[in-house]
Amino acid sequence: MATLVTGIGELTTNDPELGKLTNAALVFSGDRVVWVGAAPDAPAADERVDVDGRAVLPGWVDSHTHLVFAGDRTAEFEARMAGKPYTAGGIALTVGATRAASDEELAANLRRHVDEAAYQGTTCLETKTGYGLNVEDEARSARIAAEVADEVTFLGAHLVPPGADAESYVDLVCGDMLDAVVDHVRWADVFCETGAFDEAQSSRVLKAAQERGLGLRVHGNQLGEGPGVRLAVEFGAASVDHCTYLTDGDVDALAASETVATLLPACDLSTRQPLAPARRLLDAGVTVALASNANPGSSYTTSMAFCVATAVLQMRMTIDEAVWSATAGGAEALRREDVGVLSVGARADFQVLEAPSVTHLAYRPGVPLTRNVWRRGQRIR
């Protein structure tokens, strides 16, 4: 059955040939878009939805979250707001709570956060393991994530567990742990950072994952300059995420590669780090994505609209750049062509704003503007 969505005041398609349309319409059938164009030219359909001049855009593609977890880190947040610097070590608190939680508790918490994100317009979401840090708990985290999220990433190399030997732990990540999760994940990631994994250790993890056929992602350059960006480019990773501290060489390497720089502004704000240099990256020709980094410690938000508003108001991105980065950019970071765009053949994932244009996402920061959401052709709000 085909559904016509008409009366669209402004339609952001992210299709280079279509661009942004006014007085537009789209038709979807099942879970796919089958027609896009001017409202007066729209074909007949079985059902009709009139959005009365509101803006329509693709659903958000959140390409970086950590949502298989249990526990709470409010105290850590309060300490950070009082002046304590952010370090990677707080991850260990969530590891303890996650290991102690049942499968049912972890799955319910994940579904709650995914539903929360979807209510705000996120229609494609990646999430990671990384709060198990042993074979059993990483394997069950991957299995639970695969039942709920669109994309799953193995992040056994999130932190060396307290009391463990770093090299022995990397052996475990590259061996038994990777073998236990490989059937449930598409990607592997490593936290290449001071206090987590150094260049040699990160390289071992990426090589082992690549040999097992997984796509690669890298947490890099969050707490200072380092080898993360360079490793991501050298290994052909789909994305390198954070990118807060970059050298000119890092920017040049990204610009000459297909690796997406995924920026996480909510995390930068929550950890009181400098905001990533979005304008510098864009002006150099780097492909940029925006993501929430939703996690219990350093970025406990599922609001992609908040990330878009921050990117425009504080990172010198235009509204069109920020919206593209939070939709099509996220899709590129996940190497997907079926989401983040509204064109024939794309997944019928879109949101309707209580506003005439996407400009209002930054013009009215903090206002919940997402009015309706369709995911895979099903209205979920």
Beta strands, then each sheet from edge to edge (+ up, - down):
strand 1: 2-12
strand 2: 20-29
strand 3: 32-38
strand 4: 47-50
strand 5: 55-58
strand 6: 60-62
strand 7: 122-128
strand 8: 151-157
strand 9: 187-192
strand 10: 215-220
strand 11: 239-242
strand 12: 260-263
strand 13: 288-290
strand 14: 350-353
strand 15: 370-375
strand 16: 378-379
sheet 1: 3+ 2- 1+ 4+
sheet 2: 3+ 2- 1+ 5+ 14- 15+ 16-
sheet 3: 6+ 7+ 8+ 9+ 10+ 11+ 12+ 13+
end
